[in-house]
């Protein structure tokens, strides 16, 4: 598992170079036709053992992460910024970040509570990043408009089964896809796509799907596990939340989200394969968010698509949590379905 390397690399949408370098090194010798397309996605093919009669399967995972972009510098050297991807401004004050290509350490600042008791709404436009500069001139030599800003988070193990790190959406999918390519053999051709710019519009996946023109597609993702106590409920009433999915209950299979409805045949095959192999899984039915499958399934004349997601707590934040057991189950499922998938799975009717 190279998840730690991938998690700690900085790759905010549009600047995925550091992640791409790790991916290219990891898949060297495990795939053919390794290329970097015009968008910056990495594509590769792992040839199957079957001579004919098997579908070509695209598997996608996105390299980019949410973050920020420098928009200007104040006269006192503080840095203005905006979000890249979906970020909740309420979590930002006081966070450590890395700024620009040189990964300069910085802190997101806000008016202290002692001076700001009446303001309850956090807006990114009111926040600044402090890199220790004292003037516009001193900051200008180190930071420029357009520079990306990422969370400064160290990967670590929590207990025996939990992992903590940034950008599990979707470095966990990238790690799983690397493991798939390093495993096998598989009867089908695996068309691997480590995509870019998912967080700002599922962009790299669309180009990769049009290039590959696969028979079907699977997307490996990190997804929201809101399996936390409900602060508005009365514990004496036994009021329980209805989370999108739970950490520790196996990979989540998407039924529907805001970007797509999973192909019923592929979803059925995933469920059957998991049950036949004793792999735990859960269904994701809440409609929040989307994945690269949203653009892949609309590419060309339409590509049957499904999603295998890793439940992650605190997603789109400085530090998410996931389970090693869920990771192992997701990898087993992805590899198992590649052994049995046929064209029958993607036929309607």
N, C-alpha and C positions, 0 to 999 in steps of 0.2 A: 504494500500500500504506500503510495507516494502522496497521500493526502496532506501530510504536514508541509511538504515542499510547496504543494499547490496552494494551500491555504495561506501561507505566509508570503507568497509572491503577490506583488501589486499588479493588478490588471483591470483598472476601471475602464468601462466601456469606451472603445476606440483606441485604447492604449494597452493591448493585451500581450505585448512583446515578451515580458518576463515569463508569463504563463506558457506562451507558445514555445519558448526555448525549452522549458521543462518537459513539455509534452513530446516535442520532437526527439529529445534524447531518450525518453522512456519507450517510445514505440519503434525506435530504430532496430531493425532486425526482426521485428514482429509483424511487419506489414509491408506491402508493396505500393508503388505509385504514390509515395508520400509527397504531398504538395502543399503550398501556401497559395490560396486563391486570391483574387483581386481584392476581396474584402478583408483578408487577413486570417481567415479560418484555415485550420489544418485539416486536410482530407487525406485518407489512406484507405487501402483495400487489403483485407485479409482473405485470401482465396480459399474457397471451400473445397471439400474433398469429393462432393458429388459431381458427376460429369454433366448431368443435365436434370431438368425437372424440378429444380429448387429455386425459390425466389431469391432475389438479391435484396439483402436487408440493410437498410441504412440505420445506424445508431448514432444519435447526436447527443452532445453535452456541450454547454456553453462555457467558454473560458472567462468571460467578463464578469465583473462584480459591480455592485452599486458603489457610489462614492460621490465625489464633488469635483468642481472645476473652478479654478481661480478666475474671477471676473474683474478684479481691480485691486489697487493698493491705496489705502488711505494715507494722508500726509504724515500720520504718526507711525507708519510702518505696519499697521494691522491689515490683514488680507481679507477682502470681500470674496465671497464664493457663492455658487449655486449648486443644487443637487444634480447628479447624473443617475437617473433611475429613481425608484421609489424609496424615499427616506422619510422617516417620521422625525420632524424637527425637535420634538419633545425630548428625544434621547441624546441630543447633541451637546448641550453645554457641559464643559469640563472634560470632554473626550480628547484623548491623544490621537494625533493624526500624523501622516507622512505626506509631505508636500513636494510635488515636482519630480523630475527625473532623478535628482540627487537624494530623494526621500528625506528631506529636511524634517526634523521633529517639530511639531507644533501642537498647540492646544486651542480648542474652540472655546472662546470666551463669551460671556454674557454678563449683563449687569447683576451684581451680587444680590441675593435675596434681601439683604439689609437695606438696599437702596431701591428695591423694585417690588415691593410687597403687593402692589395693586395690579401688576401685569401677569396674567395667567396664561396668555397665549405666546408660544415661542414661534417666531418667524425666522427663517433662514436669512432674510434681508437684514435682520437686526443683529445677527451673529457675525463674529470675526474670528480669524485664526491668528494667533500670536506665535511668531517664530523667533521672537527675541529682538526683532529689528526695532529701531527707534525713530526711523524716518522713512519716507517714501524712497529716497535714494538708496538707503542701506538695504531695503527689501528688494528693490528693483534689480539689484545685481544677482539675486539668488532665485527670485520667483518672477514668472511672467504670466500674463493672461493666457488662458487655455491650458495651463498646467493642471494635471489631475491631482486629486487629494484622496488618500485612502485611510481607512481606519488602521491604527497602530495596535495590532493584537498578536500576542504570542500563542501559538498552538500548544495545547497541553492535554494530558490525560487526567480525567476526573474519576477516581475510583478504578474499578476493574473493567468497566464496560463503556463508560462515557468519554467522548472526545469533545473538546472545546476549541473553537477557532473562528476566524472570520471567513466570509465568502464561501461557506458551505453550499450556498446557492451561487454557482453550481460546480465548485471545485470537487465536491463529492461525486458528482456525475462524471467529471473528467477522470477522477481516480478510478471509478468503476469501469469506464470505457478503456482505460489503459490496461486494467486487469483482464478485461474481456479479450483484448488483442494479444496479451501475453499468454492467455490460456488456449483452450481448444485441444484438438482441431474441431472444426465445425463443418457440416455438410454444405452449408450455404456460404455465399460470398458475404462477408461483413464489410459494409461501406461505412467507415468511421468518419465522423465530422465533429471536430472540436471547434465550435462556432464562436463568432464574435457578435457583439452588440445585441445580445438577447434582451438585456435589461432596458433598452431604449427602443424596442420595437421588433424583436424577433428577426433581425435583419440578415445576419450571416447565414442562418439556417435556410432561408429562402433561396439564397444563391447556391448553397451547397446542394440542396435538394434538386434544383434545376440542373446542376452539373451532373449529379449521380443518376438521376431519373430511376430511382429504385422501385422495386415492386411493393415494398411496404417499409414502414419506419417505426423505430422505437426511440423514445427520448428518455434519457436518464437525468433526473432532476433532484434538487433539494426542495422540499416543500414545507409548508407551515404546519407545525404540530402545536396547536394551542390547547394542550392537555394540562391546563393549569387551573388552580382554584378560581372560581368566579367571585370577585370581590363584592358583587352586588347581590349575591344570593345569601339566603339565611341557611347556615349549615344544619340547623335543627329541622328544616323543612325537607332535607335530602335533595335540594335542588342541584342538579348536575349540569355541567356544560355539555355541549355537543360539538366536540372538537373536529376539525377537518381530518386529523389523524393523530395517533398517539405514538410517542417514542417507545420502542421496545416491543411493538406489536407487529413488526415486519414491514416490508416495503408497502407503499400505498399505490394502488392502481386507480388512475383517474377514470371516472365515469363521464364527467363533464366539468369544464371550467369556462372562463370567459372567452377563451380563444378557440375552443374546439369541443366536439363530442367524440369520445374515443370510438374507434371502429368496433362495432359489436363483436365481429368475429375474432379480432385480435384480443379484445378484452376477455372474451370467453376462453380463448386459448391460453392466455396468461393465467387465468384463474384455474383452469383444468390442470395446467402444468404444475402450478404451485401445489395443488391438492394431491396430485399423483406423486409428487416428490417430497411431500411432508414439509413444504416451505411455508412458514407463516406469512400472511398478507392481510391487508385491509383495503377497504374501498374508500376513495376520496370523492365525496359527493358535494361538498360546498363549492360555490362558484367563484371564489376569489382567485385572482391571479390568472396567469397563462404560462405557456411554455413554448419552446421551439416547435412543438407539434402544431401549434396554431398557424404557423406559416408553412410548415412542411406539407400538411395535409391539403393545402390549397395550391401547391406548386404543380406545374405542368397540367395534366388532365385530372389531377387529384391523386393523392398517395394515401392509402390506408395507414393510419397512425395510431399509436397508443403510447402511454407514459408509465414508466416505473419510477416512483419518487421515493426519496429518502426522507422520512420524517425528521425535521430539525426544529428544535425550540429556538425562539428569539431570532428568527430569520430576518434578514435585512437590518441587522444591528451589528455592533462591533464584535459580538461574540455569540455564536450559535452553538447548540449542543446536539449531538447525535449519538446513536448507540452502535457499538461495534457489531452486536448481534444483528441489528437491522442491516448493516452494511454487508455482512456475510450472506444474509438471506437474499438481499437484492442482487448480489453477484451470482449466487446460485440460480436464481430465477432467470436472470438474463442469459446465462450460459445454457440452462436447461431448455429454454424456449427456442434457442438457436438450433438445438439438436432435432427438434420435432416440427418446426414450422413448415407448412406447405402452402401452395396456392389456394387450397380449399379454405384456409382460415380467412382469406380476404375476399371471398365470394359472398355477395349478398343473396339473401333468399333462404 
